[in-house]
Amino acid sequence: MSHQPLVGIVLVTALCGVGGALAGGLPQPEAGLQPQVIDGEMIGAGVLCPQFRLLTGETISLESLPPAAPALTPGLRLRLSGQFARASRCQQGRAFLVQDIAPAAG
């Protein structure tokens, strides 16, 4: 019995830098990026993480929500600060690591 395919998977995982997020580690922000502020609207529950639609129309996942986060009901317009994740457990689109939540302006 050969174990080479498993070695290839481990090698690819290590090179892509996704081992920590998929193995239950804390998600990491993309390297070198400054915190960002994004506006949009809550869509609702996703596979594993809440879904959020940016003003551009892109749907992203929200991860690492602050403990005091308000109820994230569909249709709620929010301004979020944080960073996009390098890897995520969310399984749907890019993930945003939320540091702060506020009502959207206007």
Phi and psi restraints in degrees (value plus and minus 20) as a CYANA .aco file:
   2 SER   PHI    -118.4   -78.4
   2 SER   PSI     121.7   161.7
   3 HIS   PHI    -127.3   -87.3
   3 HIS   PSI      -8.1    31.9
   4 GLN   PHI     -81.0   -41.0
   4 GLN   PSI     -60.4   -20.4
   5 PRO   PHI     -79.4   -39.4
   5 PRO   PSI     -58.3   -18.3
   6 LEU   PHI     -84.8   -44.8
   6 LEU   PSI     -61.1   -21.1
   7 VAL   PHI     -80.2   -40.2
   7 VAL   PSI     -60.8   -20.8
   8 GLY   PHI     -82.6   -42.6
   8 GLY   PSI     -60.3   -20.3
   9 ILE   PHI     -86.1   -46.1
   9 ILE   PSI     -64.0   -24.0
  10 VAL   PHI     -82.8   -42.8
  10 VAL   PSI     -62.0   -22.0
  11 LEU   PHI     -84.3   -44.3
  11 LEU   PSI     -65.8   -25.8
  12 VAL   PHI     -83.0   -43.0
  12 VAL   PSI     -62.7   -22.7
  13 THR   PHI     -80.4   -40.4
  13 THR   PSI     -64.1   -24.1
  14 ALA   PHI     -85.6   -45.6
  14 ALA   PSI     -61.4   -21.4
  15 LEU   PHI     -88.7   -48.7
  15 LEU   PSI     -53.9   -13.9
  16 CYS   PHI    -101.1   -61.1
  16 CYS   PSI     -34.2     5.8
  17 GLY   PHI      53.6    93.6
  17 GLY   PSI       8.8    48.8
  18 VAL   PHI    -126.0   -86.0
  18 VAL   PSI     -18.7    21.3
  19 GLY   PHI     -79.1   -39.1
  19 GLY   PSI     -64.3   -24.3
  20 GLY   PHI     -83.3   -43.3
  20 GLY   PSI     -65.8   -25.8
  21 ALA   PHI     -88.7   -48.7
  21 ALA   PSI     -60.1   -20.1
  22 LEU   PHI     -97.6   -57.6
  22 LEU   PSI     -43.4    -3.4
  23 ALA   PHI    -111.4   -71.4
  23 ALA   PSI      -9.7    30.3
  24 GLY   PHI      74.0   114.0
  24 GLY   PSI     -15.5    24.5
  25 GLY   PHI     -94.7   -54.7
  25 GLY   PSI     152.1   192.1
  26 LEU   PHI     -90.6   -50.6
  26 LEU   PSI     119.0   159.0
  27 PRO   PHI     -86.1   -46.1
  27 PRO   PSI     126.3   166.3
  28 GLN   PHI    -133.8   -93.8
  28 GLN   PSI     119.8   159.8
  29 PRO   PHI     -89.0   -49.0
  29 PRO   PSI     138.9   178.9
  30 GLU   PHI     -80.7   -40.7
  30 GLU   PSI     116.9   156.9
  31 ALA   PHI     -82.6   -42.6
  31 ALA   PSI     118.0   158.0
  32 GLY   PHI      58.6    98.6
  32 GLY   PSI     -18.4    21.6
  33 LEU   PHI    -112.3   -72.3
  33 LEU   PSI     121.0   161.0
  34 GLN   PHI    -101.7   -61.7
  34 GLN   PSI     136.1   176.1
  35 PRO   PHI     -74.4   -34.4
  35 PRO   PSI     124.4   164.4
  36 GLN   PHI    -139.2   -99.2
  36 GLN   PSI     137.6   177.6
  37 VAL   PHI    -136.6   -96.6
  37 VAL   PSI     107.0   147.0
  38 ILE   PHI    -147.2  -107.2
  38 ILE   PSI     128.0   168.0
  39 ASP   PHI    -137.8   -97.8
  39 ASP   PSI     129.3   169.3
  40 GLY   PHI     154.2   194.2
  40 GLY   PSI    -178.1  -138.1
  41 GLU   PHI    -154.2  -114.2
  41 GLU   PSI     117.2   157.2
  42 MET   PHI     -86.5   -46.5
  42 MET   PSI     116.7   156.7
  43 ILE   PHI    -119.5   -79.5
  43 ILE   PSI     -63.7   -23.7
  44 GLY   PHI     121.9   161.9
  44 GLY   PSI    -181.7  -141.7
  45 ALA   PHI     -91.7   -51.7
  45 ALA   PSI     125.2   165.2
  46 GLY   PHI    -131.0   -91.0
  46 GLY   PSI    -182.2  -142.2
  47 VAL   PHI     -79.2   -39.2
  47 VAL   PSI     -73.4   -33.4
  48 LEU   PHI    -146.4  -106.4
  48 LEU   PSI     -39.2     0.8
  49 CYS   PHI    -153.9  -113.9
  49 CYS   PSI     130.8   170.8
  50 PRO   PHI     -79.3   -39.3
  50 PRO   PSI     127.2   167.2
  51 GLN   PHI    -125.7   -85.7
  51 GLN   PSI     121.6   161.6
  52 PHE   PHI    -156.1  -116.1
  52 PHE   PSI     113.0   153.0
  53 ARG   PHI    -122.2   -82.2
  53 ARG   PSI      99.4   139.4
  54 LEU   PHI     -91.0   -51.0
  54 LEU   PSI     143.9   183.9
  55 LEU   PHI     -81.5   -41.5
  55 LEU   PSI     -42.8    -2.8
  56 THR   PHI     -96.7   -56.7
  56 THR   PSI     -30.9     9.1
  57 GLY   PHI      79.5   119.5
  57 GLY   PSI     -33.4     6.6
  58 GLU   PHI     -88.5   -48.5
  58 GLU   PSI     117.5   157.5
  59 THR   PHI    -118.8   -78.8
  59 THR   PSI     109.7   149.7
  60 ILE   PHI    -146.7  -106.7
  60 ILE   PSI     145.7   185.7
  61 SER   PHI    -119.9   -79.9
  61 SER   PSI     126.7   166.7
  62 LEU   PHI    -125.3   -85.3
  62 LEU   PSI     111.4   151.4
  63 GLU   PHI    -154.1  -114.1
  63 GLU   PSI     136.4   176.4
  64 SER   PHI      39.3    79.3
  64 SER   PSI      26.9    66.9
  65 LEU   PHI     -84.0   -44.0
  65 LEU   PSI     122.3   162.3
  66 PRO   PHI     -80.4   -40.4
  66 PRO   PSI     129.0   169.0
  67 PRO   PHI     -77.7   -37.7
  67 PRO   PSI     -52.8   -12.8
  68 ALA   PHI    -113.5   -73.5
  68 ALA   PSI       1.9    41.9
  69 ALA   PHI     -83.0   -43.0
  69 ALA   PSI     120.0   160.0
  70 PRO   PHI     -90.3   -50.3
  70 PRO   PSI     148.5   188.5
  71 ALA   PHI     -82.0   -42.0
  71 ALA   PSI     106.7   146.7
  72 LEU   PHI    -116.8   -76.8
  72 LEU   PSI      61.1   101.1
  73 THR   PHI    -106.6   -66.6
  73 THR   PSI     126.8   166.8
  74 PRO   PHI     -75.2   -35.2
  74 PRO   PSI     119.1   159.1
  75 GLY   PHI      71.9   111.9
  75 GLY   PSI     -32.8     7.2
  76 LEU   PHI     -89.4   -49.4
  76 LEU   PSI     104.2   144.2
  77 ARG   PHI    -111.1   -71.1
  77 ARG   PSI     106.4   146.4
  78 LEU   PHI    -152.8  -112.8
  78 LEU   PSI     137.1   177.1
  79 ARG   PHI    -134.9   -94.9
  79 ARG   PSI     102.1   142.1
  80 LEU   PHI    -135.7   -95.7
  80 LEU   PSI     123.2   163.2
  81 SER   PHI    -138.9   -98.9
  81 SER   PSI     127.3   167.3
  82 GLY   PHI     139.4   179.4
  82 GLY   PSI    -171.0  -131.0
  83 GLN   PHI    -162.6  -122.6
  83 GLN   PSI     131.0   171.0
  84 PHE   PHI     -92.5   -52.5
  84 PHE   PSI     122.2   162.2
  85 ALA   PHI    -100.7   -60.7
  85 ALA   PSI     126.9   166.9
  86 ARG   PHI     -92.3   -52.3
  86 ARG   PSI     -57.6   -17.6
  87 ALA   PHI    -168.7  -128.7
  87 ALA   PSI     135.6   175.6
  88 SER   PHI    -169.4  -129.4
  88 SER   PSI     137.7   177.7
  89 ARG   PHI    -110.1   -70.1
  89 ARG   PSI     -25.2    14.8
  90 CYS   PHI     -89.3   -49.3
  90 CYS   PSI     -47.2    -7.2
  91 GLN   PHI      51.8    91.8
  91 GLN   PSI     -14.2    25.8
  92 GLN   PHI    -159.3  -119.3
  92 GLN   PSI      86.3   126.3
  93 GLY   PHI      42.4    82.4
  93 GLY   PSI    -187.7  -147.7
  94 ARG   PHI     -90.7   -50.7
  94 ARG   PSI     133.0   173.0
  95 ALA   PHI    -133.6   -93.6
  95 ALA   PSI     122.8   162.8
  96 PHE   PHI    -133.9   -93.9
  96 PHE   PSI     104.2   144.2
  97 LEU   PHI    -105.1   -65.1
  97 LEU   PSI      85.4   125.4
  98 VAL   PHI     -99.6   -59.6
  98 VAL   PSI     106.8   146.8
  99 GLN   PHI    -124.9   -84.9
  99 GLN   PSI     -52.0   -12.0
 100 ASP   PHI    -169.6  -129.6
 100 ASP   PSI     126.1   166.1
 101 ILE   PHI    -146.6  -106.6
 101 ILE   PSI     113.1   153.1
 102 ALA   PHI    -163.3  -123.3
 102 ALA   PSI     138.0   178.0
 103 PRO   PHI     -82.1   -42.1
 103 PRO   PSI     126.1   166.1
 104 ALA   PHI     -90.1   -50.1
 104 ALA   PSI     125.9   165.9
 105 ALA   PHI     -89.9   -49.9
 105 ALA   PSI     124.7   164.7
